[in-house]
Amino acid sequence: MRKIALVAAASAAALSLAACSEATEDAASDTAESAAADAEANMEAAGESMEAAGEEVAAEADAAAAEVEAEVEGETEAEAAAD
């Protein structure tokens, strides 16, 4: 009788651990998916910021080049920029 009760208790404990484990796996999966989505959104935002910064630097470089060319060639900056 004791052995039957012990086996039943062990079986119940194993089933409860399996149920907890499945819930934990589901929660971990959801957390990983959420983290991946957040990382993707952050990478996209960082890429957009870098692209905007690159465009700004290029525009400033073009303006500086036109200014130098205008000074060297004796032109207005608009004429130098048009060249």
C-alpha positions in Angstrom: 0.0 0.0 0.0 2.8 2.3 0.9 4.5 1.7 -2.5 1.4 2.5 -4.4 0.9 5.8 -2.5 4.6 6.6 -3.1 4.3 5.9 -6.9 1.1 7.9 -7.1 2.8 10.9 -5.3 5.8 10.6 -7.6 3.6 10.5 -10.7 1.7 13.5 -9.5 4.9 15.4 -8.9 6.3 14.5 -12.3 3.1 15.7 -14.0 3.1 19.0 -12.1 6.7 19.6 -13.0 6.0 18.8 -16.7 3.1 21.3 -16.7 5.2 24.0 -15.1 8.0 23.3 -17.5 5.7 23.7 -20.5 4.3 27.0 -19.2 7.9 28.2 -18.6 8.9 27.2 -22.1 5.9 29.1 -23.5 6.8 32.2 -21.5 10.4 32.0 -22.5 9.4 31.7 -26.2 7.2 34.7 -25.9 10.0 36.7 -24.2 12.5 35.7 -26.9 10.1 36.7 -29.7 9.4 40.0 -28.0 13.1 40.7 -27.6 13.8 39.9 -31.2 11.0 42.3 -32.3 12.4 45.0 -30.1 15.9 44.5 -31.4 14.7 44.6 -35.0 12.8 47.9 -34.3 15.9 49.4 -32.6 18.1 48.4 -35.5 15.8 49.9 -38.0 15.6 53.2 -36.0 19.4 53.2 -35.7 19.8 52.6 -39.5 17.4 55.5 -40.3 19.3 57.8 -37.9 22.6 56.9 -39.5 21.2 57.4 -43.0 19.9 60.9 -42.0 23.3 61.8 -40.4 25.1 60.6 -43.6 22.9 62.8 -45.8 23.5 65.8 -43.5 27.2 65.3 -43.6 27.1 65.0 -47.4 25.1 68.2 -47.7 27.5 70.0 -45.5 30.5 68.7 -47.5 28.9 69.8 -50.8 28.3 73.3 -49.3 31.8 73.5 -48.1 33.2 72.4 -51.5 31.1 75.0 -53.3 32.3 77.7 -50.9 36.0 76.7 -51.5 35.4 76.5 -55.3 33.7 79.9 -55.3 36.6 81.4 -53.4 39.3 79.8 -55.7 37.4 80.5 -59.0 36.2 84.0 -58.0 32.5 82.9 -58.4 29.5 83.1 -56.3 28.6 80.1 -54.2 25.5 79.5 -56.4 27.7 79.5 -59.5 30.2 77.1 -57.9 27.4 74.8 -56.8 26.0 74.7 -60.2 29.3 73.5 -61.7 
